[in-house]
Amino acid sequence: MLRLLAWSLLSAAPALVSGKALALAVDRGFIAGRPAQAAGWLALFAVVSLAGAWASRQAYPWLAEVVEPMRDRLLGGVVSGMLHDAAAAPGRPDGSGAVAVARLTRQVEVVRDTVAGQLLVVSHFALTAVAVVAGSAALAPAAAALIAGPLLLSLLAFAALAPATARRQREAFAAEEELARSCADVLRALRDLVACGARDGAEREVLATVAANEAASLALARLAGARRLIVSLGAHLPLLLVVLAAPGLVGRGLTPGAVVGVLAYLTGTLEPALRLLVQGAGTSWLRLAVAADRLAGASRPEPSANGTPGDGTPGDGTPGDAAAAPTGPLPVDGSVVLSGVCFAYGADADPVLDRLDLALRDGEHLAVVGPSGIGKSTLADVLAGVVTPDDGRVLLGGVAPARLTGPDLARARVLLPQDPYVFTGTVAENLRWLSPHAATAAVLDAVDAVGARSLVERLGGPDGHLAPAALSPGERQLIALARAHLCEARLVILDEATRHLDATAERRVEQAFRSRPGTVVTITHRTGPAARADRVLFLDGSRPRLGAHRSLLAEVPAYRRLTGEPEPDGLTAPPSRGS
Protein backbone atom coordinates (compact mmCIF):
# COMPACT_ATOMS: atom_id res chain seq x y z
CA MET A 1 0.00 0.00 0.00
CA LEU A 2 2.86 2.43 0.76
CA ARG A 3 4.47 1.77 -2.61
CA LEU A 4 1.11 2.15 -4.32
CA LEU A 5 0.53 5.46 -2.53
CA ALA A 6 3.99 6.71 -3.49
CA TRP A 7 3.46 6.03 -7.20
CA SER A 8 -0.05 7.52 -7.03
CA LEU A 9 1.39 10.70 -5.51
CA LEU A 10 3.86 11.01 -8.37
CA SER A 11 1.11 10.35 -10.93
CA ALA A 12 -0.83 13.36 -9.53
CA ALA A 13 2.03 15.77 -10.26
CA PRO A 14 0.55 16.92 -13.62
CA ALA A 15 -2.60 18.07 -11.78
CA LEU A 16 -0.54 20.39 -9.60
CA VAL A 17 1.64 21.72 -12.42
CA SER A 18 -0.98 22.18 -15.18
CA GLY A 19 -2.53 25.50 -14.16
CA LYS A 20 0.71 27.09 -13.03
CA ALA A 21 2.57 26.09 -16.20
CA LEU A 22 -0.22 27.44 -18.41
CA ALA A 23 -0.38 30.73 -16.44
CA LEU A 24 3.37 31.28 -16.84
CA ALA A 25 3.19 30.39 -20.53
CA VAL A 26 0.49 33.05 -21.05
CA ASP A 27 1.90 35.80 -18.85
CA ARG A 28 5.64 35.42 -19.50
CA GLY A 29 5.44 33.92 -22.94
CA PHE A 30 2.55 34.73 -25.26
CA ILE A 31 1.52 38.13 -23.77
CA ALA A 32 5.16 39.20 -23.34
CA GLY A 33 5.90 38.34 -26.97
CA ARG A 34 8.28 35.50 -26.08
CA PRO A 35 6.82 32.38 -27.72
CA ALA A 36 9.98 30.36 -27.09
CA GLN A 37 9.61 30.85 -23.33
CA ALA A 38 5.91 29.94 -23.59
CA ALA A 39 6.87 26.77 -25.41
CA GLY A 40 9.37 26.01 -22.66
CA TRP A 41 6.72 26.18 -19.94
CA LEU A 42 4.37 24.01 -22.01
CA ALA A 43 7.24 21.56 -22.62
CA LEU A 44 7.82 21.39 -18.87
CA PHE A 45 4.17 20.50 -18.39
CA ALA A 46 4.46 17.81 -21.10
CA VAL A 47 7.48 16.29 -19.36
CA VAL A 48 5.63 16.23 -16.02
CA SER A 49 2.63 14.63 -17.74
CA LEU A 50 4.82 11.89 -19.18
CA ALA A 51 6.34 11.28 -15.75
CA GLY A 52 2.84 11.06 -14.28
CA ALA A 53 1.78 8.53 -16.91
CA TRP A 54 4.89 6.44 -16.21
CA ALA A 55 4.14 6.59 -12.46
CA SER A 56 0.57 5.40 -13.12
CA ARG A 57 1.98 2.43 -15.01
CA GLN A 58 4.30 1.60 -12.11
CA ALA A 59 1.39 1.61 -9.67
CA TYR A 60 -0.47 -1.30 -11.29
CA PRO A 61 1.83 -4.17 -10.20
CA TRP A 62 1.57 -2.97 -6.59
CA LEU A 63 -2.19 -2.70 -6.99
CA ALA A 64 -2.26 -6.35 -8.06
CA GLU A 65 -0.22 -7.26 -4.97
CA VAL A 66 -3.06 -5.85 -2.88
CA VAL A 67 -6.21 -7.04 -4.65
CA GLU A 68 -5.28 -10.50 -5.96
CA PRO A 69 -4.49 -12.08 -2.55
CA MET A 70 -7.65 -10.44 -1.22
CA ARG A 71 -9.67 -12.06 -4.04
CA ASP A 72 -8.15 -15.47 -3.30
CA ARG A 73 -9.02 -15.23 0.40
CA LEU A 74 -12.55 -14.09 -0.40
CA LEU A 75 -13.04 -16.91 -2.90
CA GLY A 76 -11.86 -19.45 -0.34
CA GLY A 77 -14.26 -18.04 2.25
CA VAL A 78 -17.24 -18.15 -0.11
CA VAL A 79 -16.50 -21.73 -1.23
CA SER A 80 -16.07 -22.81 2.40
CA GLY A 81 -19.38 -21.20 3.34
CA MET A 82 -21.25 -22.80 0.44
CA LEU A 83 -19.88 -26.24 1.24
CA HIS A 84 -20.79 -25.78 4.91
CA ASP A 85 -24.35 -24.72 4.03
CA ALA A 86 -24.74 -27.64 1.63
CA ALA A 87 -23.57 -30.11 4.28
CA ALA A 88 -25.57 -28.51 7.10
CA ALA A 89 -28.90 -28.33 5.30
CA PRO A 90 -29.05 -30.95 2.55
CA GLY A 91 -32.35 -31.75 0.95
CA ARG A 92 -34.12 -31.72 -2.34
CA PRO A 93 -32.05 -29.88 -4.98
CA ASP A 94 -33.16 -26.32 -5.63
CA GLY A 95 -31.77 -23.26 -7.35
CA SER A 96 -29.15 -22.59 -4.68
CA GLY A 97 -26.44 -23.88 -6.99
CA ALA A 98 -27.25 -21.18 -9.53
CA VAL A 99 -27.07 -18.56 -6.78
CA ALA A 100 -23.68 -19.93 -5.76
CA VAL A 101 -22.43 -19.65 -9.33
CA ALA A 102 -23.69 -16.06 -9.49
CA ARG A 103 -21.78 -15.28 -6.32
CA LEU A 104 -18.57 -16.93 -7.49
CA THR A 105 -18.53 -15.74 -11.09
CA ARG A 106 -19.85 -12.23 -10.69
CA GLN A 107 -19.96 -10.93 -7.15
CA VAL A 108 -16.43 -12.03 -6.21
CA GLU A 109 -15.13 -10.43 -9.40
CA VAL A 110 -17.13 -7.29 -8.60
CA VAL A 111 -15.33 -7.05 -5.28
CA ARG A 112 -11.90 -7.63 -6.83
CA ASP A 113 -12.40 -5.16 -9.69
CA THR A 114 -14.03 -2.43 -7.64
CA VAL A 115 -11.47 -2.58 -4.84
CA ALA A 116 -8.78 -2.06 -7.48
CA GLY A 117 -10.76 0.78 -9.03
CA GLN A 118 -11.46 2.41 -5.69
CA LEU A 119 -7.84 2.42 -4.65
CA LEU A 120 -6.87 4.19 -7.86
CA VAL A 121 -9.83 6.51 -8.35
CA VAL A 122 -10.26 7.69 -4.77
CA SER A 123 -6.56 8.31 -4.26
CA HIS A 124 -6.37 10.08 -7.63
CA PHE A 125 -9.34 12.30 -6.84
CA ALA A 126 -8.12 13.17 -3.35
CA LEU A 127 -4.68 14.16 -4.65
CA THR A 128 -6.21 16.02 -7.61
CA ALA A 129 -8.64 17.99 -5.42
CA VAL A 130 -5.83 19.04 -3.10
CA ALA A 131 -3.65 19.99 -6.07
CA VAL A 132 -6.41 22.05 -7.72
CA VAL A 133 -7.32 23.97 -4.58
CA ALA A 134 -3.67 24.51 -3.63
CA GLY A 135 -2.69 25.53 -7.17
CA SER A 136 -5.65 27.90 -7.51
CA ALA A 137 -4.89 29.46 -4.14
CA ALA A 138 -1.30 30.06 -5.27
CA LEU A 139 -2.46 31.73 -8.50
CA ALA A 140 -5.57 33.58 -7.23
CA PRO A 141 -6.50 33.27 -3.54
CA ALA A 142 -9.92 34.82 -4.20
CA ALA A 143 -10.72 32.19 -6.85
CA ALA A 144 -9.84 29.33 -4.49
CA ALA A 145 -12.95 30.03 -2.40
CA LEU A 146 -15.13 29.96 -5.53
CA ILE A 147 -13.81 26.46 -6.22
CA ALA A 148 -13.67 24.94 -2.73
CA GLY A 149 -17.23 25.88 -1.69
CA PRO A 150 -19.17 24.19 -4.54
CA LEU A 151 -16.76 21.24 -4.49
CA LEU A 152 -17.50 20.64 -0.81
CA LEU A 153 -21.25 20.89 -1.43
CA SER A 154 -21.03 18.37 -4.28
CA LEU A 155 -19.19 15.88 -2.08
CA LEU A 156 -21.82 16.27 0.65
CA ALA A 157 -24.59 15.67 -1.92
CA PHE A 158 -22.73 12.60 -3.17
CA ALA A 159 -22.56 11.23 0.38
CA ALA A 160 -26.27 11.98 0.97
CA LEU A 161 -27.26 10.11 -2.19
CA ALA A 162 -25.15 7.06 -1.33
CA PRO A 163 -27.66 5.28 1.02
CA ALA A 164 -30.47 5.34 -1.55
CA THR A 165 -28.13 4.12 -4.27
CA ALA A 166 -26.84 1.38 -2.00
CA ARG A 167 -30.39 0.24 -1.36
CA ARG A 168 -31.12 0.15 -5.09
CA GLN A 169 -27.89 -1.73 -5.73
CA ARG A 170 -28.78 -4.27 -3.05
CA GLU A 171 -32.21 -4.75 -4.65
CA ALA A 172 -30.54 -5.24 -8.03
CA PHE A 173 -28.27 -7.97 -6.67
CA ALA A 174 -31.21 -9.69 -4.95
CA ALA A 175 -33.26 -9.56 -8.17
CA GLU A 176 -30.34 -11.02 -10.11
CA GLU A 177 -29.99 -13.94 -7.67
CA GLU A 178 -33.74 -14.57 -7.66
CA LEU A 179 -33.74 -14.64 -11.47
CA ALA A 180 -30.88 -17.18 -11.47
CA ARG A 181 -32.67 -19.35 -8.90
CA SER A 182 -36.02 -19.19 -10.72
CA CYS A 183 -34.51 -20.11 -14.10
CA ALA A 184 -32.55 -22.99 -12.58
CA ASP A 185 -35.62 -24.39 -10.83
CA VAL A 186 -37.77 -24.22 -13.95
CA LEU A 187 -35.13 -25.71 -16.25
CA ARG A 188 -34.52 -28.58 -13.85
CA ALA A 189 -38.21 -29.38 -13.58
CA LEU A 190 -39.13 -28.56 -17.18
CA ARG A 191 -40.11 -32.09 -18.14
CA ASP A 192 -42.36 -32.48 -15.11
CA LEU A 193 -43.90 -29.03 -15.64
CA VAL A 194 -44.82 -29.89 -19.23
CA ALA A 195 -46.09 -33.31 -18.23
CA CYS A 196 -48.47 -31.98 -15.59
CA GLY A 197 -49.63 -28.95 -17.59
CA ALA A 198 -47.96 -26.35 -15.38
CA ARG A 199 -45.80 -24.79 -18.09
CA ASP A 200 -47.84 -21.56 -18.32
CA GLY A 201 -47.66 -20.96 -14.59
CA ALA A 202 -43.92 -21.55 -14.53
CA GLU A 203 -43.50 -19.21 -17.49
CA ARG A 204 -45.40 -16.47 -15.66
CA GLU A 205 -43.22 -16.89 -12.59
CA VAL A 206 -40.00 -16.64 -14.61
CA LEU A 207 -41.25 -13.59 -16.53
CA ALA A 208 -42.20 -11.98 -13.22
CA THR A 209 -38.63 -12.39 -11.96
CA VAL A 210 -37.33 -10.99 -15.28
CA ALA A 211 -39.58 -7.95 -14.85
CA ALA A 212 -38.44 -7.49 -11.25
CA ASN A 213 -34.82 -7.64 -12.37
CA GLU A 214 -35.51 -5.07 -15.09
CA ALA A 215 -37.29 -2.75 -12.65
CA ALA A 216 -34.40 -2.92 -10.18
CA SER A 217 -31.91 -2.09 -12.94
CA LEU A 218 -33.97 0.87 -14.16
CA ALA A 219 -34.32 2.27 -10.65
CA LEU A 220 -30.56 2.09 -10.27
CA ALA A 221 -30.07 3.81 -13.64
CA ARG A 222 -32.33 6.72 -12.62
CA LEU A 223 -30.13 7.41 -9.61
CA ALA A 224 -27.12 7.39 -11.94
CA GLY A 225 -28.69 10.37 -13.75
CA ALA A 226 -28.96 12.26 -10.48
CA ARG A 227 -25.24 11.82 -9.93
CA ARG A 228 -24.56 13.84 -13.09
CA LEU A 229 -25.99 16.90 -11.33
CA ILE A 230 -23.38 16.42 -8.60
CA VAL A 231 -20.63 16.79 -11.21
CA SER A 232 -22.22 20.02 -12.45
CA LEU A 233 -22.40 21.35 -8.89
CA GLY A 234 -18.79 20.54 -8.05
CA ALA A 235 -17.04 21.40 -11.34
CA HIS A 236 -19.30 23.36 -13.69
CA LEU A 237 -20.64 25.81 -11.10
CA PRO A 238 -17.12 26.88 -9.99
CA LEU A 239 -16.24 27.36 -13.66
CA LEU A 240 -19.21 29.68 -14.11
CA LEU A 241 -18.40 31.59 -10.92
CA VAL A 242 -14.76 32.12 -11.95
CA VAL A 243 -15.77 33.33 -15.43
CA LEU A 244 -18.28 35.78 -13.94
CA ALA A 245 -15.77 37.00 -11.36
CA ALA A 246 -12.86 37.23 -13.82
CA PRO A 247 -13.28 40.94 -14.75
CA GLY A 248 -13.31 41.98 -11.12
CA LEU A 249 -10.34 39.74 -10.30
CA VAL A 250 -8.32 41.17 -13.20
CA GLY A 251 -9.26 44.67 -12.10
CA ARG A 252 -7.76 43.95 -8.68
CA GLY A 253 -4.45 42.90 -10.18
CA LEU A 254 -4.95 39.26 -11.21
CA THR A 255 -3.08 38.49 -14.41
CA PRO A 256 -4.83 37.02 -17.46
CA GLY A 257 -2.54 34.03 -17.26
CA ALA A 258 -3.67 33.33 -13.69
CA VAL A 259 -7.31 33.38 -14.83
CA VAL A 260 -6.48 30.96 -17.64
CA GLY A 261 -4.56 28.78 -15.19
CA VAL A 262 -7.50 28.60 -12.77
CA LEU A 263 -9.84 27.70 -15.64
CA ALA A 264 -7.37 25.00 -16.72
CA TYR A 265 -7.41 23.54 -13.20
CA LEU A 266 -11.21 23.36 -13.38
CA THR A 267 -11.78 22.11 -16.92
CA GLY A 268 -8.74 19.93 -17.48
CA THR A 269 -8.14 18.51 -14.01
CA LEU A 270 -10.97 18.84 -11.48
CA GLU A 271 -13.96 18.15 -13.75
CA PRO A 272 -12.65 14.80 -15.11
CA ALA A 273 -11.54 13.67 -11.65
CA LEU A 274 -14.88 14.55 -10.03
CA ARG A 275 -16.84 12.94 -12.88
CA LEU A 276 -14.79 9.76 -12.51
CA LEU A 277 -15.36 9.73 -8.76
CA VAL A 278 -19.12 10.29 -8.91
CA GLN A 279 -20.07 8.38 -12.05
CA GLY A 280 -17.50 5.61 -11.86
CA ALA A 281 -16.28 5.27 -8.29
CA GLY A 282 -19.71 6.08 -6.89
CA THR A 283 -21.34 3.19 -8.72
CA SER A 284 -18.49 0.77 -8.16
CA TRP A 285 -18.20 1.68 -4.47
CA LEU A 286 -21.88 0.90 -3.96
CA ARG A 287 -21.56 -2.34 -5.91
CA LEU A 288 -18.56 -3.18 -3.74
CA ALA A 289 -20.41 -2.44 -0.51
CA VAL A 290 -23.47 -4.49 -1.46
CA ALA A 291 -21.52 -7.39 -3.00
CA ALA A 292 -19.17 -7.59 -0.03
CA ASP A 293 -22.12 -7.53 2.36
CA ARG A 294 -23.87 -10.37 0.52
CA LEU A 295 -20.68 -12.40 0.25
CA ALA A 296 -20.02 -11.93 3.95
CA GLY A 297 -23.25 -13.78 4.63
CA ALA A 298 -22.19 -16.60 2.32
CA SER A 299 -18.66 -16.87 3.71
CA ARG A 300 -17.34 -18.29 6.93
CA PRO A 301 -14.42 -16.84 8.88
CA GLU A 302 -11.02 -18.38 8.42
CA PRO A 303 -9.86 -20.82 11.12
CA SER A 304 -8.45 -19.10 14.19
CA ALA A 305 -7.57 -20.04 17.71
CA ASN A 306 -10.07 -17.97 19.64
CA GLY A 307 -13.15 -20.16 19.37
CA THR A 308 -15.11 -17.90 17.05
CA PRO A 309 -17.55 -19.37 14.52
CA GLY A 310 -15.78 -21.16 11.72
CA ASP A 311 -12.53 -21.48 13.66
CA GLY A 312 -12.86 -25.20 14.16
CA THR A 313 -15.88 -25.22 16.40
CA PRO A 314 -17.55 -28.61 16.34
CA GLY A 315 -19.20 -29.60 13.13
CA ASP A 316 -18.88 -26.30 11.31
CA GLY A 317 -17.29 -28.05 8.35
CA THR A 318 -14.33 -25.70 8.07
CA PRO A 319 -10.69 -26.80 7.95
CA GLY A 320 -10.45 -25.85 11.61
CA ASP A 321 -12.44 -28.99 12.40
CA ALA A 322 -9.23 -30.94 12.08
CA ALA A 323 -8.06 -29.51 15.38
CA ALA A 324 -11.39 -29.21 17.15
CA ALA A 325 -11.75 -30.62 20.62
CA PRO A 326 -14.43 -33.26 21.15
CA THR A 327 -17.60 -32.13 22.89
CA GLY A 328 -18.50 -35.48 24.43
CA PRO A 329 -17.80 -39.21 24.45
CA LEU A 330 -16.64 -40.89 21.27
CA PRO A 331 -18.37 -43.89 19.68
CA VAL A 332 -17.26 -47.10 21.35
CA ASP A 333 -17.88 -49.38 18.36
CA GLY A 334 -19.76 -49.64 15.06
CA SER A 335 -23.20 -50.32 16.53
CA VAL A 336 -26.20 -48.34 15.30
CA VAL A 337 -29.52 -47.53 16.97
CA LEU A 338 -32.41 -45.71 15.27
CA SER A 339 -35.49 -45.00 17.37
CA GLY A 340 -38.64 -43.53 15.83
CA VAL A 341 -36.70 -41.77 13.06
CA CYS A 342 -38.77 -39.58 10.73
CA PHE A 343 -37.51 -37.56 7.78
CA ALA A 344 -39.26 -35.67 4.98
CA TYR A 345 -37.97 -33.35 2.24
CA GLY A 346 -40.05 -30.37 3.26
CA ALA A 347 -42.81 -29.56 5.71
CA ASP A 348 -45.60 -30.53 3.31
CA ALA A 349 -43.93 -33.59 1.81
CA ASP A 350 -44.76 -37.17 2.69
CA PRO A 351 -42.15 -38.68 5.03
CA VAL A 352 -39.45 -40.75 3.39
CA LEU A 353 -38.67 -42.40 6.72
CA ASP A 354 -41.61 -42.74 9.08
CA ARG A 355 -40.99 -43.85 12.70
CA LEU A 356 -38.18 -46.18 11.67
CA ASP A 357 -36.63 -48.37 14.39
CA LEU A 358 -33.38 -50.22 13.74
CA ALA A 359 -30.65 -51.70 15.91
CA LEU A 360 -27.36 -53.10 14.56
CA ARG A 361 -24.70 -54.86 16.57
CA ASP A 362 -21.04 -54.04 16.12
CA GLY A 363 -19.69 -56.27 13.35
CA GLU A 364 -23.09 -56.98 11.78
CA HIS A 365 -23.66 -56.79 8.02
CA LEU A 366 -27.02 -55.27 6.97
CA ALA A 367 -28.33 -55.05 3.41
CA VAL A 368 -30.96 -52.38 2.66
CA VAL A 369 -33.11 -53.11 -0.39
CA GLY A 370 -36.21 -51.65 -1.95
CA PRO A 371 -37.50 -49.97 -5.11
CA SER A 372 -35.78 -46.88 -6.47
CA GLY A 373 -36.75 -43.65 -4.75
CA ILE A 374 -38.09 -45.36 -1.63
CA GLY A 375 -35.58 -43.75 0.75
CA LYS A 376 -32.57 -46.06 0.86
CA SER A 377 -30.04 -43.29 0.17
CA THR A 378 -31.85 -41.05 2.62
CA LEU A 379 -31.40 -43.73 5.27
CA ALA A 380 -27.70 -43.86 4.39
CA ASP A 381 -27.45 -40.08 4.88
CA VAL A 382 -29.20 -40.32 8.25
CA LEU A 383 -26.87 -43.11 9.40
CA ALA A 384 -23.86 -41.08 8.28
CA GLY A 385 -25.02 -37.94 10.06
CA VAL A 386 -25.21 -36.08 6.75
CA VAL A 387 -28.86 -35.15 7.43
CA THR A 388 -30.60 -34.70 10.76
CA PRO A 389 -33.93 -36.50 11.13
CA ASP A 390 -37.05 -34.43 11.76
CA ASP A 391 -37.88 -36.62 14.73
CA GLY A 392 -36.44 -39.60 16.55
CA ARG A 393 -32.98 -40.52 17.76
CA VAL A 394 -29.82 -41.80 16.05
CA LEU A 395 -26.90 -43.30 17.97
CA LEU A 396 -23.58 -44.35 16.43
CA GLY A 397 -21.63 -46.42 18.90
CA GLY A 398 -23.84 -45.03 21.66
CA VAL A 399 -23.29 -41.35 20.67
CA ALA A 400 -25.58 -39.01 18.73
CA PRO A 401 -23.90 -37.74 15.52
CA ALA A 402 -24.78 -34.15 16.45
CA ARG A 403 -22.50 -34.42 19.51
CA LEU A 404 -19.47 -35.34 17.39
CA THR A 405 -17.06 -32.92 15.80
CA GLY A 406 -16.41 -33.16 12.07
CA PRO A 407 -13.17 -35.16 12.47
CA ASP A 408 -14.68 -37.47 15.12
CA LEU A 409 -17.69 -38.19 12.92
CA ALA A 410 -15.36 -38.92 10.00
CA ARG A 411 -13.44 -41.38 12.19
CA ALA A 412 -16.66 -43.04 13.36
CA ARG A 413 -18.20 -43.78 9.97
CA VAL A 414 -17.46 -43.66 6.26
CA LEU A 415 -20.07 -43.24 3.52
CA LEU A 416 -19.42 -44.34 -0.07
CA PRO A 417 -22.06 -42.88 -2.41
CA GLN A 418 -23.09 -44.28 -5.76
CA ASP A 419 -20.56 -42.07 -7.55
CA PRO A 420 -17.59 -41.87 -5.17
CA TYR A 421 -15.22 -38.93 -5.23
CA VAL A 422 -11.77 -39.39 -6.78
CA PHE A 423 -9.56 -36.35 -7.31
CA THR A 424 -6.54 -35.49 -9.42
CA GLY A 425 -3.31 -36.32 -7.60
CA THR A 426 -1.28 -39.36 -6.73
CA VAL A 427 -2.83 -42.74 -5.99
CA ALA A 428 -1.54 -42.57 -2.42
CA GLU A 429 -3.12 -39.13 -1.87
CA ASN A 430 -6.48 -40.54 -2.93
CA LEU A 431 -6.15 -43.65 -0.78
CA ARG A 432 -4.93 -41.73 2.28
CA TRP A 433 -7.62 -39.04 2.09
CA LEU A 434 -9.35 -40.38 5.23
CA SER A 435 -6.16 -41.81 6.78
CA PRO A 436 -3.37 -39.30 6.06
CA HIS A 437 -0.83 -41.03 8.31
CA ALA A 438 -1.37 -44.60 7.12
CA ALA A 439 1.81 -46.55 6.42
CA THR A 440 2.55 -47.71 2.89
CA ALA A 441 2.17 -51.35 3.93
CA ALA A 442 -1.33 -50.67 5.28
CA VAL A 443 -2.24 -48.86 2.06
CA LEU A 444 -1.14 -51.83 -0.05
CA ASP A 445 -3.00 -54.26 2.23
CA ALA A 446 -6.22 -52.31 1.68
CA VAL A 447 -5.58 -52.29 -2.07
CA ASP A 448 -5.09 -56.07 -2.07
CA ALA A 449 -8.15 -56.64 0.11
CA VAL A 450 -10.57 -55.04 -2.37
CA GLY A 451 -8.81 -56.43 -5.44
CA ALA A 452 -7.36 -53.15 -6.73
CA ARG A 453 -3.69 -54.23 -6.94
CA SER A 454 -3.60 -54.52 -10.74
CA LEU A 455 -5.27 -51.12 -11.10
CA VAL A 456 -2.78 -49.43 -8.76
CA GLU A 457 0.18 -51.04 -10.54
CA ARG A 458 -1.16 -49.90 -13.91
CA LEU A 459 -1.34 -46.36 -12.56
CA GLY A 460 2.31 -46.51 -11.47
CA GLY A 461 1.98 -47.65 -7.88
CA PRO A 462 1.11 -45.47 -4.86
CA ASP A 463 3.16 -42.58 -6.27
CA GLY A 464 1.55 -42.82 -9.71
CA HIS A 465 -0.57 -40.01 -11.08
CA LEU A 466 -4.34 -40.46 -10.97
CA ALA A 467 -6.64 -38.56 -13.34
CA PRO A 468 -10.33 -39.23 -12.61
CA ALA A 469 -11.38 -38.77 -16.25
CA ALA A 470 -9.03 -41.57 -17.29
CA LEU A 471 -10.67 -44.13 -14.98
CA SER A 472 -13.82 -46.11 -15.61
CA PRO A 473 -16.66 -45.90 -13.06
CA GLY A 474 -15.69 -49.32 -11.71
CA GLU A 475 -12.05 -48.28 -11.29
CA ARG A 476 -13.08 -45.14 -9.43
CA GLN A 477 -15.20 -47.29 -7.14
CA LEU A 478 -12.23 -49.59 -6.43
CA ILE A 479 -10.08 -46.62 -5.41
CA ALA A 480 -12.84 -45.34 -3.11
CA LEU A 481 -13.44 -48.79 -1.63
CA ALA A 482 -9.74 -49.22 -0.85
CA ARG A 483 -9.78 -45.77 0.76
CA ALA A 484 -12.75 -46.75 2.96
CA HIS A 485 -11.17 -50.09 3.87
CA LEU A 486 -7.99 -48.30 4.96
CA CYS A 487 -9.73 -45.81 7.26
CA GLU A 488 -10.39 -46.51 10.94
CA ALA A 489 -14.17 -45.98 10.83
CA ARG A 490 -16.10 -48.80 12.54
CA LEU A 491 -19.27 -48.13 10.52
CA VAL A 492 -19.07 -48.46 6.73
CA ILE A 493 -22.07 -47.43 4.59
CA LEU A 494 -21.95 -48.57 0.97
CA ASP A 495 -24.65 -46.83 -1.08
CA GLU A 496 -24.61 -48.84 -4.32
CA ALA A 497 -20.82 -48.54 -4.06
CA THR A 498 -20.22 -51.76 -6.03
CA ARG A 499 -22.80 -51.33 -8.79
CA HIS A 500 -20.09 -50.92 -11.47
CA LEU A 501 -18.26 -54.10 -10.41
CA ASP A 502 -18.93 -57.58 -11.69
CA ALA A 503 -20.25 -60.29 -9.37
CA THR A 504 -16.80 -61.72 -8.58
CA ALA A 505 -15.30 -58.33 -7.71
CA GLU A 506 -18.38 -57.44 -5.69
CA ARG A 507 -18.11 -60.61 -3.62
CA ARG A 508 -14.42 -59.97 -2.98
CA VAL A 509 -15.24 -56.46 -1.72
CA GLU A 510 -17.91 -57.89 0.60
CA GLN A 511 -15.45 -60.39 2.04
CA ALA A 512 -12.88 -57.62 2.53
CA PHE A 513 -15.24 -55.51 4.59
CA ARG A 514 -16.61 -58.48 6.53
CA SER A 515 -13.08 -59.38 7.59
CA ARG A 516 -12.49 -55.81 8.67
CA PRO A 517 -13.57 -54.82 12.23
CA GLY A 518 -16.88 -52.99 12.37
CA THR A 519 -20.38 -52.83 10.95
CA VAL A 520 -21.29 -52.70 7.26
CA VAL A 521 -24.53 -51.31 5.81
CA THR A 522 -24.95 -52.04 2.11
CA ILE A 523 -27.57 -50.23 0.00
CA THR A 524 -28.15 -52.48 -2.98
CA HIS A 525 -30.51 -53.53 -5.75
CA ARG A 526 -28.80 -56.90 -6.24
CA THR A 527 -29.88 -60.17 -4.76
CA GLY A 528 -26.35 -61.44 -4.05
CA PRO A 529 -25.35 -58.92 -1.36
CA ALA A 530 -28.77 -59.28 0.28
CA ALA A 531 -28.51 -63.07 0.33
CA ARG A 532 -25.06 -62.94 1.96
CA ALA A 533 -25.90 -60.28 4.55
CA ASP A 534 -26.64 -61.13 8.19
CA ARG A 535 -29.96 -59.32 7.96
CA VAL A 536 -31.95 -57.44 5.34
CA LEU A 537 -34.00 -54.26 5.79
CA PHE A 538 -36.72 -54.10 3.13
CA LEU A 539 -38.27 -50.70 2.37
CA ASP A 540 -41.27 -50.45 0.09
CA GLY A 541 -43.17 -47.41 1.35
CA SER A 542 -45.23 -49.35 3.89
CA ARG A 543 -44.04 -50.87 7.16
CA PRO A 544 -40.28 -51.67 6.94
CA ARG A 545 -39.48 -55.37 7.27
CA LEU A 546 -36.28 -56.59 8.91
CA GLY A 547 -35.04 -60.16 8.90
CA ALA A 548 -32.85 -62.76 7.25
CA HIS A 549 -32.92 -63.05 3.50
CA ARG A 550 -34.62 -66.49 3.52
CA SER A 551 -37.27 -65.46 6.04
CA LEU A 552 -38.18 -62.37 4.02
CA LEU A 553 -38.46 -64.48 0.86
CA ALA A 554 -40.91 -66.76 2.66
CA GLU A 555 -42.91 -64.08 4.45
CA VAL A 556 -42.88 -60.92 2.28
CA PRO A 557 -44.25 -61.33 -1.27
CA ALA A 558 -43.10 -57.84 -2.30
CA TYR A 559 -39.54 -58.69 -1.35
CA ARG A 560 -39.75 -61.96 -3.23
CA ARG A 561 -40.98 -60.19 -6.35
CA LEU A 562 -38.26 -57.54 -6.05
CA THR A 563 -35.52 -60.18 -5.93
CA GLY A 564 -37.06 -62.14 -8.81
CA GLU A 565 -37.33 -65.35 -6.79
CA PRO A 566 -40.03 -67.83 -7.90
CA GLU A 567 -43.16 -68.23 -5.83
CA PRO A 568 -43.22 -71.13 -3.34
CA ASP A 569 -44.94 -74.29 -4.52
CA GLY A 570 -48.73 -74.00 -4.54
CA LEU A 571 -48.74 -70.20 -4.69
CA THR A 572 -49.25 -67.96 -7.66
CA ALA A 573 -48.11 -64.40 -7.89
CA PRO A 574 -51.00 -61.94 -7.84
CA PRO A 575 -51.89 -60.48 -11.21
CA SER A 576 -50.54 -57.05 -12.05
CA ARG A 577 -52.88 -54.08 -12.46
CA GLY A 578 -52.46 -54.08 -16.21
CA SER A 579 -53.28 -57.76 -16.76
Protein Blocks (a to p, Z undefined) as FASTA:
>chain_A
ZZmmmmmmmmmmmmmmmmmmmmmmmmmmmmnopaklmmmmmmmmmmmmmmmmmmmmmmmm
mmmmmmmmmmmmmmmmmmmmmmmmmmmmgcdddfklmmmmmmmmmmmmmmmmmmmmmmmm
mmmmmmmmmmmmmmmmmmmmmlmmmmmmmmmmmmmmmmmmmmmmmmmmmmmmmmmmmmmm
mmmmmmmmmmmmmmnopmmmmmmmmmmmmmmmmmmmmmmmmmmmmmmmmmmmmmmmmmmm
mmmmmmmmmmnopafklmmmmmmmmmmmmmmmmmmmmmmmmmmmmmmmmmmmmmmmmpcc
dddfeopghilpghklpaklmmcccfbdcdfblcdcdehiacdedjkbccfbghiacddd
ehiacddeddehilmmmmmmmmnomaccfbdcddeehiafklpcfklmmmmpccddfbdc
ddeddfklmmmmmmmmbcfklmmmmmmmnopmmmmmmnnpjkbccdfklpcfklmmmmmm
mmmmmpmcfbdcdehklmmpcfklmmmmmmmmmmpgcddddddfbfklmmmpmbdcddeh
iacddddfklmmmmmmklmmmnopacdehiacdddfkZZ
